[in-house]
Amino acid sequence: MSKLSKAMYLGVTVLTAGISIAAIPKMTATGNATTVSNNKMAQKEQTLLAANPTMSKKALTLGIRAYEHIRAEGKDSQHMLTIVNYNKPSDENRLWVINMKDAKVKYNTLVAQGKNTGYVKATSFSNDPKSLESSIGVFLTGDTYNGEHGNSLRLIGLDKGFNTNAEQRAVVMHSAWYVSHQFAAAHGRVGNSWGCLALSKRMEPKVVNAIKDGSVIVSYYPNQQWESHSPYLQPMSA
């Protein structure tokens, strides 16, 4: 009879008969943690999509990836994820504020786009100063201040070439009289900003208070170059 030896496999003691211990694959602690995290995020994604049928699966998938990367860097302090889907027309609720602790949407509301991005549908985006266009990309929220449009939220662009000029352009989140369902019903769209994320006067204080001081915003529009080059949109590696 061959000699029995003991091997550790995934934390479980396994009896082997004539099998090389080195041939048994091992899972690292880091790999285990990443797998568990990915599974939890996949479950949250499914929960959110089931409860919010107008939410884009692609936008949510990329948003959750960005959230995971920012969390891993220790920059997120709110457990909140905001997704802006510029692939939807401006007269629809296309901004979602998600509490990632319980995978529930806290707010779903209107948001304006830059005047040179388009009126009803978004067609053009820019990172250039004076473009008056919206920017796609991953943002981190900063602090608030009282500016030209009242209470405003600073935004820090993280995707080089896509939104990193946000602070130079003074692209922020603020309220605007031209963003409301009444305005949209009368004009077939909401009004336009100069590139800022403009919300209704009713919703802006609520949204800003929920996401200020270190949370993730993903401004989404289908763009292969952005999706393939942004480090925040890549799957988390084990």
C-alpha positions, 0 to 999 in steps of 0.5 A: 500500500502506498504511503498516505500524505496530507495536502492543503487544498483551498484550506481543506485537508485532503488525503492523497495516495501517491499524488504530488502535493506540488501538482495540487493547485492552490488559491491565494488569499488575494485571489479568494478575496477578489473572487468573493468581491466579484461575486458580491458585486455580480449579485448587487448588479442583478438586484439593481437591474431587476428593480430598475428596468430602465437602467442600462446593464452596460453602464451599470457594469462599468460603473460597478467596476469603477466603484471597485477600483476606487474603493481598492485605492481607498478613495471612496468614503461614501459607499455611493455610486452615481451613474449618468447615462448620456445614451438616454435622451435628456428628457428622461431620468438618466442619473442614478444615485446608488447606495452600494451597501444595500444595492438600492437606488436612492435617487433617479432624476433628470440631468442636463448636458452641455449645449454643444453635446446635443439638445435631446440626444448626446452626440459629442463629448469633450475634455477641452476648455471652452468646448461647452460639451459634457465629458464622459469618464470616471469622476470623484466628488469633491467638496461643495461651495457657493458659486454662480449657481448657488450650492455646487459640487466640485468634480475631479476627473480621473480619466486622462484625455476624457475628463481630467480638465473638469476642474480647469473647466469648472465642470461641477454639479449645480442646480438649474431652472431649466432642468425639470419635468415641466420644462421637458414636457414643454420643450421635449428636452431639458435645457443645456449647461456649459458642460456641468451636471445640472440638476433640478432645484428640487433634487440638487440639494438631495443628490449633492448631500448624498454624494459629496466628499469622496464618491464615484460618478461614472458619466457613460456613453458608448465609446470603445476608446474610453472603455478600453483605455480607462484603467477604472473600467477594466475587470478587477484582477485576482 
